[in-house]
């Protein structure tokens, strides 16, 4: 259904590096140019500058709503960074949160009446911010023009569009009438206006992670952020269930730092990359501080994703409910049934030492397939090999789909790619 949309992306989904977990609000030209160099060296194709580039936004308490480049952080504007990113062959993307405003901002001080409220007082803040009433024509025009000014001055291919609080006491206008429907319609109209003026612009819907993924959003956007939690143990479940509706090429899935900035858990690069491989791949880390070997491995994973991108982003998604919930399997089968790629994950300690036989669904029953483990996913893996693992095995799709294969016995929180 989603792939039938007229506006569904037809070009290869660019491998993305988002700078949020790399620098947070600590932005400066030198560090981000260095990070862009490191990103290009490992094969990144899109470089995204996240929150902190505008106004007085040195933390999440101030500046939101003032969509002008901060002269304190970027004394030469964004041109030097963008020009450098483009010279490296990458697209440039920018984070925005157009519907939101900090009370401590020039916009809130100038137009307090633009803030949604059901009473004369503002609602309680969420993440130190309030919601702008986009259904107000003056407010709408101001935000639209601010975004258009950025798109017209800078070579921006992509907007990461965030929305970090709920609509609470969402009244609008002098009579404080209910405003959620009007707000939603105005948001849709704003996205439509920007895309009409800039037809090549791509937009990601991000809302404290995956909090705004409705059919109206999916009709207008080119990517959704699955979750702010990049821990692969959590993301495997998140990505799997998100893919019940949304194809993997639309689900942002990033290889992040270890330990995870959300859960504190540490996982191998192989596990982090294996899980992210099956989405719209990205990186969310300061890879300048990674070892030479880690960066080389990351480059190998990105190269693997590019080799398999056409299959991953155009094939048929399949999944298996394993008898033991500690294990999971999902995969993508080519439309012609010629080949497939599967992700087997051990999320926790199983009730037995091995997952036993796992079926590989979706294959042509009458074809014969060679099954091998992707060597990259074996790096650093502690496993008792399966009998077929060394040389691979050739079996029919019927046998693989009905009887399956005995999986290697692996430690919890690891993954294999078949």
C-alpha positions as CSV (number, residue, x, y, z in Angstrom):
1,X,0.0,0.0,0.0
2,X,2.7,2.5,1.0
3,X,4.8,1.8,-2.0
4,X,1.9,2.6,-4.2
5,X,1.9,6.3,-3.1
6,X,2.6,8.6,-6.1
7,X,5.2,10.4,-4.1
8,X,7.0,7.3,-2.8
9,X,10.8,7.7,-3.1
10,X,12.1,6.2,-6.2
11,X,15.8,7.0,-5.7
12,X,18.2,5.0,-3.5
13,X,17.7,6.1,0.1
14,X,20.9,7.9,1.1
15,X,22.9,6.7,4.1
16,X,22.5,9.4,6.6
17,X,24.6,10.7,9.5
18,X,22.7,12.8,12.0
19,X,24.9,14.8,14.4
20,X,22.6,14.8,17.5
21,X,24.2,12.1,19.6
22,X,27.7,13.2,18.3
23,X,27.6,16.8,19.6
24,X,24.1,17.6,21.0
25,X,24.0,21.4,21.5
26,X,27.8,21.7,21.3
27,X,27.9,22.9,17.7
28,X,30.8,24.6,16.0
29,X,32.1,24.9,12.5
30,X,35.5,23.1,13.1
31,X,34.1,20.0,14.8
32,X,31.3,19.5,12.3
33,X,33.5,19.9,9.3
34,X,35.7,17.3,10.8
35,X,32.7,15.1,11.4
36,X,31.6,15.6,7.8
37,X,35.0,14.4,6.7
38,X,34.8,11.3,8.8
39,X,31.2,10.6,7.6
40,X,32.2,10.9,3.9
41,X,35.2,8.6,4.5
42,X,32.9,5.7,5.6
43,X,30.4,6.2,2.8
44,X,27.7,8.5,4.3
45,X,25.6,10.2,1.6
46,X,23.6,12.7,3.7
47,X,24.8,14.9,6.6
48,X,22.2,16.3,8.9
49,X,22.7,19.2,11.3
50,X,20.4,18.7,14.3
51,X,19.1,21.0,17.1
52,X,21.2,24.0,18.2
53,X,22.1,25.9,15.1
54,X,19.6,28.8,15.5
55,X,18.8,31.8,17.8
56,X,19.7,31.4,21.5
57,X,19.4,27.7,21.3
58,X,22.4,26.5,23.4
59,X,20.1,24.2,25.3
60,X,16.4,23.2,25.3
61,X,15.4,26.1,27.4
62,X,15.6,29.0,24.9
63,X,15.5,30.0,21.3
64,X,13.0,27.6,19.8
65,X,10.9,29.4,17.2
66,X,13.6,31.9,16.2
67,X,14.6,30.3,12.9
68,X,17.6,32.4,12.0
69,X,21.2,31.0,12.1
70,X,23.0,31.8,15.4
71,X,25.8,34.3,14.7
72,X,27.4,33.2,18.0
73,X,27.7,29.5,16.9
74,X,28.0,30.1,13.2
75,X,29.7,33.5,12.7
76,X,30.0,32.8,8.9
77,X,26.5,31.3,8.6
78,X,25.9,27.8,7.5
79,X,27.5,28.3,4.1
80,X,31.0,27.0,5.0
81,X,29.6,23.8,6.5
82,X,27.1,23.2,3.7
83,X,29.7,24.0,1.0
84,X,32.1,21.5,2.6
85,X,29.4,18.8,2.9
86,X,28.4,19.3,-0.7
87,X,32.1,19.2,-1.9
88,X,32.4,15.8,-0.2
89,X,29.5,14.5,-2.4
90,X,26.9,14.4,0.4
91,X,23.5,16.0,0.7
92,X,22.8,18.4,3.5
93,X,19.9,18.2,5.9
94,X,18.7,20.5,8.7
95,X,16.6,19.9,11.9
96,X,13.6,22.1,12.5
97,X,10.6,22.0,14.9
98,X,8.3,24.6,13.2
99,X,5.2,24.2,15.4
100,X,7.0,24.7,18.7
101,X,8.4,27.7,20.7
102,X,10.3,28.3,23.9
103,X,8.7,30.9,26.2
104,X,12.3,32.3,26.3
105,X,12.4,33.3,22.6
106,X,12.0,36.4,20.6
107,X,9.0,34.9,18.9
108,X,7.1,34.2,22.1
109,X,7.9,37.6,23.5
110,X,6.7,39.3,20.3
111,X,3.6,37.2,19.8
112,X,2.4,35.5,23.0
113,X,-1.1,35.4,21.5
114,X,0.2,32.8,18.9
115,X,0.6,30.1,21.6
116,X,-2.1,27.5,21.8
117,X,-4.1,27.7,25.1
118,X,-7.5,26.9,26.4
119,X,-7.3,29.7,29.1
120,X,-5.7,33.1,29.5
121,X,-2.7,31.3,31.0
122,X,-0.4,29.1,28.9
123,X,-0.5,25.3,29.5
124,X,2.2,23.6,31.4
125,X,5.4,23.4,29.3
126,X,6.6,20.1,27.9
127,X,10.4,20.0,27.2
128,X,10.4,23.7,28.1
129,X,8.2,24.5,25.1
130,X,4.7,25.5,24.0
131,X,2.8,24.9,20.7
132,X,2.3,27.6,18.1
133,X,-1.2,28.0,16.7
134,X,-0.5,27.3,13.0
135,X,-4.2,27.7,12.2
136,X,-3.6,31.4,13.0
137,X,-3.0,32.9,9.5
138,X,-0.3,35.4,10.7
139,X,1.5,32.7,12.7
140,X,1.4,30.3,9.7
141,X,2.7,32.9,7.4
142,X,5.6,33.8,9.7
143,X,6.7,30.2,10.1
144,X,6.3,29.4,6.4
145,X,8.3,32.4,5.4
146,X,11.1,31.6,7.9
147,X,11.4,28.1,6.5
148,X,11.3,29.3,2.9
149,X,14.0,31.8,3.7
150,X,16.3,29.0,4.9
151,X,15.5,26.8,1.9
152,X,16.1,29.7,-0.5
153,X,19.4,30.8,1.1
154,X,21.0,27.3,1.7
155,X,21.4,24.2,-0.3
156,X,19.1,22.0,1.9
157,X,17.9,18.7,0.5
158,X,16.2,17.4,3.6
159,X,14.4,18.6,6.7
160,X,14.3,16.6,9.9
161,X,10.9,17.9,11.2
162,X,10.5,17.3,14.9
163,X,7.5,17.7,17.3
164,X,8.6,17.2,20.9
165,X,5.5,17.8,22.9
166,X,1.8,16.8,23.0
167,X,-1.0,19.2,22.2
168,X,-2.3,20.0,25.7
169,X,-5.1,22.5,26.4
170,X,-5.0,23.1,22.6
171,X,-7.3,26.1,22.3
172,X,-6.9,28.7,19.6
173,X,-8.2,32.1,18.7
174,X,-9.8,34.8,21.0
175,X,-12.5,32.4,22.1
176,X,-10.0,29.5,22.9
177,X,-11.9,27.1,20.6
178,X,-10.7,23.5,20.2
179,X,-7.7,23.7,17.8
180,X,-6.3,20.2,17.3
181,X,-8.0,19.6,13.9
182,X,-7.1,23.0,12.6
183,X,-3.5,22.6,13.8
184,X,-3.2,19.3,12.0
185,X,-4.7,20.6,8.8
186,X,-2.3,23.6,9.0
187,X,0.7,21.3,9.5
188,X,-0.3,19.3,6.4
189,X,-0.7,22.6,4.4
190,X,2.7,23.8,5.6
191,X,4.4,20.7,4.4
192,X,2.5,20.9,1.1
193,X,3.5,24.5,0.6
194,X,7.2,23.9,1.2
195,X,7.2,20.9,-1.1
196,X,5.4,22.8,-3.8
197,X,8.0,25.6,-3.7
198,X,10.9,23.1,-3.4
199,X,9.8,19.9,-5.3
200,X,13.0,18.0,-4.5
201,X,12.8,18.6,-0.8
202,X,12.6,15.5,1.4
203,X,11.1,15.6,4.9
204,X,11.4,13.2,7.8
205,X,8.6,13.1,10.4
206,X,10.2,12.9,13.9
207,X,8.2,13.4,17.1
208,X,10.2,12.5,20.2
209,X,11.0,9.5,18.0
210,X,8.1,7.9,16.2
211,X,5.3,9.9,17.8
212,X,3.7,11.3,14.6
213,X,3.3,8.6,12.0
214,X,-0.3,8.9,10.7
215,X,-1.6,8.4,7.2
216,X,-1.7,12.1,6.6
217,X,2.0,12.4,7.5
218,X,2.9,9.4,5.4
219,X,1.1,10.9,2.5
220,X,3.5,13.9,2.6
221,X,6.8,12.8,4.1
222,X,9.7,10.7,2.8
223,X,11.0,9.1,6.0
224,X,9.9,8.5,9.6
225,X,12.1,8.3,12.7
226,X,11.3,5.0,14.4
227,X,12.4,6.0,17.9
228,X,14.9,8.1,19.7
229,X,16.0,4.9,21.3
230,X,18.8,3.5,19.0
231,X,19.6,0.6,21.3
232,X,19.5,-2.4,18.8
233,X,17.8,-4.6,21.3
234,X,14.9,-2.2,21.6
235,X,15.0,-1.1,17.9
236,X,14.7,-4.7,16.6
237,X,11.2,-4.9,18.1
238,X,10.3,-1.3,17.2
239,X,11.4,-1.6,13.6
240,X,9.7,-5.0,13.2
241,X,6.3,-3.7,14.3
242,X,6.6,-0.4,12.6
243,X,7.2,-2.4,9.4
244,X,3.7,-3.9,9.7
245,X,2.5,-0.8,8.0
246,X,5.6,1.1,6.8
247,X,8.2,-0.3,4.4
248,X,11.8,-0.4,5.6
249,X,13.0,2.2,3.2
250,X,10.9,4.8,5.1
251,X,12.0,3.8,8.6
252,X,15.1,5.7,9.8
253,X,17.4,3.2,11.6
254,X,20.8,4.4,12.8
255,X,24.0,2.7,14.0
256,X,24.6,4.6,17.2
257,X,27.2,4.8,19.9
258,X,28.0,2.2,22.5
259,X,27.0,2.4,25.3
260,X,23.5,3.5,24.1
261,X,22.7,7.1,25.1
262,X,19.2,6.0,26.0
263,X,19.5,2.6,27.8
264,X,23.2,2.6,28.8
265,X,23.6,-0.9,27.3
266,X,26.7,-1.7,25.3
267,X,26.5,-3.8,22.2
268,X,28.9,-4.9,19.5
269,X,29.1,-2.9,16.3
270,X,27.9,-6.0,14.5
271,X,24.6,-6.2,16.5
272,X,24.0,-2.4,16.1
273,X,24.7,-2.5,12.4
274,X,22.8,-5.7,11.7
275,X,19.6,-4.3,13.1
276,X,20.0,-0.9,11.4
277,X,20.8,-2.5,8.1
278,X,17.1,-3.4,7.5
279,X,15.8,0.1,7.5
280,X,16.8,3.5,6.0
281,X,20.3,3.2,7.3
282,X,22.0,6.0,9.2
283,X,24.7,6.8,11.7
284,X,24.2,8.6,15.0
285,X,27.6,8.9,16.7
286,X,30.8,10.9,16.9
287,X,32.8,8.6,14.7
288,X,35.8,10.9,14.9
289,X,36.5,9.2,18.3
290,X,36.1,5.7,17.0
291,X,39.2,3.5,16.4
292,X,40.6,3.0,12.9
293,X,39.3,-0.6,13.0
294,X,35.8,0.5,14.1
295,X,35.6,3.1,11.3
296,X,36.7,0.4,8.8
297,X,34.1,-2.0,10.1
298,X,31.4,0.8,9.8
299,X,32.5,1.5,6.2
300,X,32.1,-2.2,5.5
301,X,28.6,-2.3,6.9
302,X,27.6,0.8,4.9
303,X,29.1,-0.8,1.8
304,X,27.0,-3.9,2.5
305,X,23.9,-1.9,2.9
306,X,24.5,-0.1,-0.5
307,X,25.1,-3.4,-2.2
308,X,21.8,-4.8,-0.8
309,X,19.8,-1.6,-0.8
310,X,17.7,-2.4,-3.9
311,X,16.7,-5.7,-2.3
312,X,16.1,-4.3,1.2
313,X,14.0,-1.4,-0.1
314,X,12.1,-3.1,-2.8
315,X,11.6,-6.7,-1.7
316,X,8.7,-8.3,0.3
317,X,9.0,-8.1,4.0
318,X,8.6,-11.4,5.9
319,X,8.9,-12.4,9.5
320,X,8.6,-15.4,11.7
321,X,7.2,-15.7,15.3
322,X,9.8,-18.0,16.8
323,X,8.6,-20.6,19.4
324,X,10.9,-18.9,21.9
325,X,10.3,-15.1,22.2
326,X,14.0,-14.6,23.0
327,X,14.6,-15.1,19.3
328,X,13.3,-13.3,16.2
329,X,13.6,-13.6,12.5
330,X,12.7,-11.1,9.8
331,X,13.7,-10.8,6.2
332,X,13.3,-9.4,2.7
333,X,12.6,-11.5,-0.3
334,X,13.2,-10.2,-3.9
335,X,10.1,-9.7,-6.0
336,X,11.2,-12.4,-8.4
337,X,12.0,-14.8,-5.6
338,X,15.6,-15.1,-6.7
339,X,17.3,-14.2,-3.4
340,X,16.6,-13.0,0.1
341,X,18.2,-11.5,3.1
342,X,17.3,-12.5,6.7
343,X,18.1,-11.1,10.1
344,X,18.2,-13.6,13.0
345,X,18.4,-12.0,16.4
346,X,18.9,-13.4,19.9
347,X,17.3,-10.7,22.1
348,X,17.7,-12.5,25.4
349,X,18.7,-15.8,26.9
350,X,16.4,-18.5,25.5
351,X,14.7,-21.2,27.4
352,X,17.2,-23.6,25.7
353,X,20.8,-23.1,24.6
354,X,19.8,-22.9,20.9
355,X,16.9,-21.4,19.0
356,X,16.5,-24.7,17.3
357,X,15.1,-24.7,13.8
358,X,14.0,-21.4,12.4
359,X,12.0,-21.3,9.2
360,X,12.9,-18.9,6.4
361,X,9.6,-17.9,4.8
362,X,8.7,-16.2,1.5
363,X,10.9,-18.2,-0.8
364,X,9.9,-19.9,-4.1
365,X,9.1,-23.4,-2.9
366,X,10.5,-25.0,-6.1
367,X,13.8,-23.1,-6.2
368,X,17.0,-24.2,-4.7
369,X,18.8,-21.6,-2.5
370,X,22.3,-21.5,-1.1
371,X,22.1,-20.2,2.5
372,X,25.2,-18.6,4.0
373,X,25.9,-16.3,6.9
374,X,27.2,-12.8,6.1
375,X,30.8,-12.8,7.3
376,X,30.4,-9.2,8.7
377,X,27.8,-10.4,11.2
378,X,30.2,-13.0,12.5
379,X,32.8,-10.5,13.6
380,X,33.3,-10.6,17.3
381,X,30.5,-13.2,17.6
382,X,30.7,-15.9,20.2
383,X,28.8,-18.9,18.8
384,X,28.6,-22.6,18.6
385,X,28.4,-23.1,14.9
386,X,25.5,-24.8,13.2
387,X,26.4,-28.0,11.2
388,X,25.9,-26.2,7.9
389,X,27.7,-23.0,8.8
390,X,31.2,-23.5,7.4
391,X,30.3,-24.2,3.8
392,X,26.7,-23.1,3.6
393,X,23.9,-25.3,2.6
394,X,21.7,-25.7,-0.5
395,X,18.0,-26.5,0.1
396,X,14.7,-25.8,-1.6
397,X,12.5,-23.0,-0.6
398,X,9.9,-25.5,0.4
399,X,12.2,-27.1,3.0
400,X,13.6,-23.7,4.2
401,X,10.0,-22.4,4.6
402,X,8.5,-25.4,6.3
403,X,11.3,-27.2,8.1
404,X,13.9,-24.5,8.4
405,X,17.5,-24.5,9.6
406,X,19.1,-25.1,12.9
407,X,20.6,-21.7,13.9
408,X,24.0,-21.3,15.6
409,X,23.9,-21.1,19.4
410,X,24.7,-17.4,20.1
411,X,24.9,-15.1,23.1
412,X,22.0,-12.9,23.9
413,X,21.8,-9.5,22.2
414,X,23.6,-10.6,19.0
415,X,22.5,-11.1,15.4
416,X,23.3,-13.0,12.3
417,X,22.5,-12.1,8.7
418,X,21.7,-14.9,6.3
